[in-house]
Amino acid sequence: MSKLYKILTATFLLTTIYATVRYHIFGPILWKDFFIFTLNKILIFSAIILLFFLNRKSLSQSNKEILKKLIYILIALHIILSTFILKPYYLKVFFIPDFGLSLWGNLSLLFGTSAAILYFFKDQTGLSLRIRKKIFIVFVMLHLITMGWQGWIKPDAWHGGLVPITALSFLILTAIFMQKD
């Protein structure tokens, strides 16, 4: 079994189990929302974990190219699914009743959109790969902070005592940011 296959299998299996247990077994998400809410979490959490493996010297260049394409697809799917769940029912913290998006909702969308633009239009930026990567990671980290920090600081509210996926993703991105290029 190839190293890439093992990484992909472990990543998708672990993210699926973690998100399902956190949101459906211990959390408030209804099973009917698995394919819109939970799958969205699984896809983007997997993309972030796979970003971590992208700089591994043990992967061949062809495997890294496959990984890049897969990450690209996962991010695109996350953006598409996120448009369907951008509702107070799913993301209460993003909204003020009768007034639309909250400050946190607006900031999260701003940072997430900025990261997506930088990722999808990377060749048009004129920035070096190293700088683009660092800026992309910072935008995603800011997206995660504005989205989830209120839940991070309340461990007693973590579903089943499981750390929020946004916090885990932030930690992984911190490790990626600290890696030497």
Sequence and secondary structure as in RCSB ss.txt:
>XXXX:A:sequence
MSKLYKILTATFLLTTIYATVRYHIFGPILWKDFFIFTLNKILIFSAIILLFFLNRKSLSQSNKEILKKLIYILI
ALHIILSTFILKPYYLKVFFIPDFGLSLWGNLSLLFGTSAAILYFFKDQTGLSLRIRKKIFIVFVMLHLITMGWQ
GWIKPDAWHGGLVPITALSFLILTAIFMQKD
>XXXX:A:secstr
  HHHHHHHHHHHHHHHHHHIIIIISSS  GGGIIIIIHHHHHHHHHHHHHHHTT TTS HHHHHHHHHHHHHHH
HHHHHHHHHH STTT GGGEETTTEE HHHHHHHHHHHHHHHHHHTGGGS   HHHHHHHHHHHHHHHHHHHHHH
HHT GGGSGGG   HHHHHHHHHHHHHHS  
